Amino acid sequence: MDENERTVVELLQSKGKETTQAEIRKSTKIPGSTLSKVMLRLEERNIIERRGEGKTKRVKLKEWIFE
């Protein structure tokens, strides 16, 4: 896992709940285009789950992460 991926996973773990991709971007200061790529990689590796609600993307860690 690279530094940006680790930062996102740690943030999601600390929140312990679903959040938005925009909130992650604001909290981490990772540029939007970079964050989109990070999210795609994490989703492909089954670490996070994203779902769209209009223009908003909701993000949460997969349950197996907490086991």
C-alpha positions in Angstrom: 0.0 0.0 0.0 1.4 3.4 -0.9 1.3 6.4 1.4 -1.9 7.9 0.0 -3.7 4.6 0.2 -2.6 4.1 3.8 -3.7 7.7 4.7 -7.2 7.0 3.3 -7.5 3.7 5.1 -6.4 5.1 8.4 -8.8 8.0 8.0 -11.7 5.6 7.3 -10.7 3.5 10.3 -10.6 6.5 12.6 -14.1 7.6 11.5 -15.4 4.1 11.8 -18.3 4.9 9.5 -19.2 5.8 6.0 -18.0 9.2 4.7 -17.9 11.0 1.4 -15.0 11.2 -1.0 -15.1 15.0 -0.8 -14.7 14.8 3.0 -11.7 12.5 2.5 -10.2 14.9 0.1 -10.6 17.9 2.5 -9.2 15.9 5.4 -6.2 14.5 3.6 -5.4 17.3 1.2 -4.9 14.7 -1.5 -5.7 16.3 -4.9 -9.0 15.1 -6.4 -7.6 13.3 -9.4 -5.0 11.5 -7.3 -7.7 10.6 -4.7 -9.9 9.1 -7.5 -7.0 6.8 -8.6 -6.3 5.9 -5.0 -10.0 5.0 -4.4 -10.1 3.0 -7.6 -7.1 0.9 -6.5 -8.5 0.4 -3.0 -11.9 -0.7 -4.5 -10.2 -3.1 -6.9 -8.4 -4.7 -4.0 -11.7 -5.1 -2.1 -10.5 -2.7 0.8 -13.2 -0.1 0.3 -16.8 0.1 -1.0 -18.0 3.2 -2.9 -21.5 4.0 -4.0 -22.7 7.0 -5.9 -25.6 9.2 -4.7 -25.9 11.8 -7.5 -22.6 13.6 -7.7 -21.7 12.4 -4.2 -19.6 9.3 -3.7 -20.0 7.6 -0.3 -17.0 5.5 0.9 -16.6 2.9 3.6 -14.1 0.2 4.5 -15.2 -3.4 3.8 -16.3 -5.3 6.9 -13.4 -7.8 6.6 -10.9 -5.0 7.5 -12.3 -4.9 11.1 -12.0 -8.7 11.6 
